[in-house]
Amino acid sequence: MGENTNQEDRSPLLPDRYPQQDFFVCDIFDAAPKADMAAMEHPIFSVSTKPDFTKRAYEHGNAILRVSPSPNGLATVHDRDVLIYCISQIMAALNKGQKVSQVVRFKAYDLLVATNRGTDGRGYEQLKAAFKRLQGTQIETNIITGGQAQWDVFSLVDRASIIRESFDGRMIDVEVKLSDWVFNAIRAKEVLTLNRRYFRLRKPLERRLYEIARKHCGWPGKPVKFGLDTIQKKCGSQSTAKEFKRLLKVIVEQDVLHGHFPDYSIELNEVGDQVTFTPRSAKSALPQTTLFPMISNTALERARSVAPGYDVYALKADYLAFWDDKGRQELKNPDAAFLGWCKRRHERNPLR
């Protein structure tokens, strides 16, 4: 019902728009609670490729979930990128022993790059639409996060504010306040690491399948089997059983050809209507721990005077690519190294 497949000759993966970038200085985390794994275990986000205005009522075991759309539609699997980014930032701070709050302030550009989105005007408009759907989608559930039950109507994001815009109206600084339900899960560290390739999966259904595999198989883990009807229920697909099976079969066939599905292979037993997720070898598993150097916002601001006329975010991306090409040497002072590189760039090619 909207989860239409892409053309057969298209790559199963989106292009890696920023190959020189690691996701964050921390691991990639998911918003789902570790106990119940709500956002992985149950279909909170829509997998439709079209605006979805379907009101959902879902029960599985003891879990009850009701999701209601706003006039902008249900929050989608791709809108979930906003939460992944925010949670990763908070988890990085927690791991450093810093104080955190439900309010996360960041640069829209950084989110777009980190989640492999375009940074043109369309990318910013899509991000703004995601904020609206995340704030507008209403949820009722008895699923517990951080040991705290919350049975009321709430949104995944309480608010999203544009703090600063560029001259052409694009978001620069953004502030997002996460819901209590999401923040409780973060403080309890009920999170899981995602493969960076997750953001290159074209189809919402593929992303949802990866979440299910990640939650149930773990890493490293053992193969896990599901009935086709159970997988459809967990995905929240509104397609007919026949259409859902066809969509899944296409994904399986593409994975056989390309091995594009992150961390796990996926198989479909059409006779028994069973789906099997099997962890891949360690070589293709979760991201390596070699991290790109953290360039502070203070250094980015100083880069404006060191290299006047340059886009400091483009400079940052170029510098990380340069550092990667040179063998990823450990830096005692990443900010100083970055600013020295910017100065040399400006001296060789000053912009007037």
N, C-alpha and C positions, 0 to 999 in steps of 0.2 A: 504493500500500500504506500509506495513512495520510496522504498529502499531499492530503487532501480539499480541494476548492475551497469557498470561502465562498459564501454565498447571492448570487444575481445582483444583488439590489438594494442590497447593502452597498457602501460606498465602498471602492475599491481600497487606500486608505491609512488607517492608524490616525489618530485625531485627534492634532494636535500639542498634547500636554498642557502644554508649557512654551514657548509661542511667543516669549517674551521672552528665552529663553536661547540664546546661541551654545553650541556644543558645549564647547569648552575655550578657553583663551587661546592654544592652539596649534592647528594643523590636525588633522583627524581622520586617524589613521593605522590601517593594517591590519597584522596580525601576519605576513602572508605575505611570504616572502623575495622580493627583487626579481629575483634570478637565475632561480631555478626557480619562484618564486611558489607555494610548496607549498600553502598554505591556500586560494589562489585557483585554482591550476592543477588541484589534485587534491581529491577528496572526503573531507576529514578529518572534517567534521561531518555529522551526519544531517539530512536535510531532511524527516523524518517529523514529523507533528503529534501522533503517539502515541508512547509509550515504545518505543524501538527497541532490541531485544536481538540484532540480527543481527550476526554476525561478518563483517567485510569483508576481502576479498583483492582488491587492485587493482594492475594494471600498465598503464603507458602510456609508450611509449618506453623509456627506461632507468630510469624511476622505478618503484620497488616500494613498496607501502604496505599494511600490514595493521593493521586497527583492531579491537580487541576491547572489548566493552561490560563495564561493571561490573554488579552487581546492580541498580543504579539506571538502567541503560541507557546508550546512547552519548551523548556530548556532542553537543548540537544546534547548529544555526546560530544560534539565539537565545542559547544559552549563550556563544557567541563574543563577545557584547557585553562580557563581563567582560574578555576579553583586549584588545579594542579600547580599553577604558577604561584599563587598566593601561599598555598600550603608549603611548597618547597622553600619559599623565603622564610616563613615562620619556623620551619623545622631547622633551617640553617642557623637561625638565631638561637633556638632552643639548644642545639648541639654545642653552641659556644657558651652556654650558660647565661645568655642575655634575656632580659625581660621581653615578653611579647604581649600583643593585644589583638583583639578581633579586627582592628583597623590596619590595613596593609596599604602602604603608599608606594607607588612604583612608577616607572616610565612606561608608557604604552609601547614604545618602540622595543624595549627590552622583552616585554611579554610576547610581542609578535615574532621577534627573532627566536626566542627560546622555544616557542611552540611551532616553529617552521611555517609561519604565516607570512604572507606578503606584507611589505611595508609601504605599499602605495596607498592611494586614497581609499580604494576598496577594502584593503585590510583594516583600516581604521573604522570604516563604516560597519564592517562585519563585527568588529570588537564592540562597538557601541550597541549594536543589536543584541549581542550576546549578554551584555550587562542587563538590558531590559528584560530578556527572557529569564535570566537567572533570578532577578529580583521579583518578577511578576508571577512565576510559577509557584503555586501554593501546594504545600505538602502536609499531609497528616500521616503519622506513623507511630507505632509503638516500638520501633527499633531503637535500641539504646546505644548512645555514643558516650565514651568516657565514663561509663558507669552511671549515667544520668538519663532517666526516662524523660521524654518530652512529648506529651500528647496534646498538641494544639496545632493550629494552622500557622505555618511559617514558610519563609523563603530561604533558599540556600544562601543568598546574599541579601543582607538587610538594606544596603544602599550602595550605590556606586556614584562617585562624584568626580567630575573633571575639574582639577585644581588649576590647571594652566593649559592654554591652547596656543598653537603657533599662529602666525599671521594669516595663514590660509585655513584656519579653523580646525586643524588636526589636534588630537589629544597629545599632550606632552606628559604632564604629571596627572596621575589618577589615584584616587583613594577608594578602597573597597572595604566595607565592613561585613565580615562573614557572620553567618547566623550562629546562635549558641550551639546548635546541633552539630555544625561542622567544627566549630572551635573546640568543643568538648573532645571530639575525636583527636584533634591535633595535640592538645595538651596531654592527652593520655598516650600519645605516640602510637595511635592505632592507624598506622599507615603502611603502605607497601611501596617498594621501589618499582618504577616502570622502566622499560627499555625506551631509549630515545627514539627508536624507530616507530614507536607508537604514533608519533605525530606525523609520520609519513604514510600511514594507512589511509587510503582514499575513502573507503566506505565506512560509514558509521557502524554498520553491522560488524565489520572486521574489528573495529576498536572494542566493541562490546564483547565479542568473542574472546579477544585477548584478555580483557578484564576478568572474565569468567575463568579462563585457563590459569591466569596469574593467581587468582584467589584460591582455586581448588587444588592446583598442582603444586604450588609453591615453587621455590628454587633453592637447591636442586630438589627434584621431586619424582614421583612415579606417575605413569599414565593414569588418566581418569576418564571414565566413560559416563555418558549421559544419554538418556533417551531423547530422541529428537523433539518430542513434545515438551520436555523439561527445558531443553535449551531454548526453544522458542519462547517459552514463558519467561525465562530469566532474561532474555534479550528484550522483552517487551515489544516484540514484533507484532504488528497488526495485520500482517499478510495472512492469506489462507495457508493451511498446512502444506499444500502442494507447492505454492509459490515460495514459501520459506525454504522448503527442501531444495528447490531449484536454485535459489540464491546462495544457499550454503554450499551446494555442489559446485557452483562456479568458483567460490572462494577456495574450496579444497583442491580443485583442478589447477587453479593458478598457483597454489602453494606447492603442488607437486612439480610444476614446471620451474618456478622461480625460487622456492624456499624463502618467500618474503615475510611470512608470518613470524613475528618476533618470539624468540625463546622456545616456542613450542611448534610441533607439527600438528596438523589437524586432519583427521580422517573421518569419512562418512561410510558407515555400513548400511547400504540402502536396503538390504534384505531385512535386517533387524531394526532399522531406523535408529541406529546408535551413532553418537558422535564421540570420538576419542581424541583427547589432547595428550601429546607425549613430549616431555622436555627434550630439547635438542642437546647436542654436545656442548661442552663448556665454552668452546671457541666462539659459538654464535650466541652466547647467552648475554645476560644483562651487561650494561655498559662497563668498560674497564674503569679502574679507579684512578687512572692518570687524569688529573684535573687541570683545566686551564687556569692561569693566574687570575686572581680577583683584582680588578681595577676599580678603585673606589670612586664614588661620585665627586669627591674633592679633587682627585686627579683629573677627572673628565672636565671639571670646571677650569682647572689650571691649564689644561690643554688648549683652551680657547685663546689664551694669551701667548702660549708657547708656539702655537701654529694658527695664527689669525686667518680667518677666512675659510678654514676647513670645517667640515661636519665632524664633530668629535666622536660621534657614534660610528661613523664610517672609518675613522682613524682607529678606533678600538678594534673593530672587526678586522681591519688590515693588519694591525699589530699582532693579534692573536694568530692570524694565518702565518705571519712571518715567524712567530715564536714556534708554531707547530712545525713549520718547514725546517727550522734549525735544530730540531731534535728534542723539543720540550725540556730544555734545561731548567733546573730548579732555580728560582729567583728569590734572593733574600729580600728584595724590596721591589715588588711588581710595579708599584706606582712610579718609582724613580726610573725604572727601566722603560716603562711606557712613555713617560714624559721626555726622556732622552731620545727615544726613537722618533717621537713627534717633532722634536726640535730639529733633528737631522732631516726629516722629511720636508719640513718647512724651508730649511736652508738650501736643500737641493731644488725644491720647486715651490718658491713663495707664490701665494695667490694674491693678486692685486685687486 
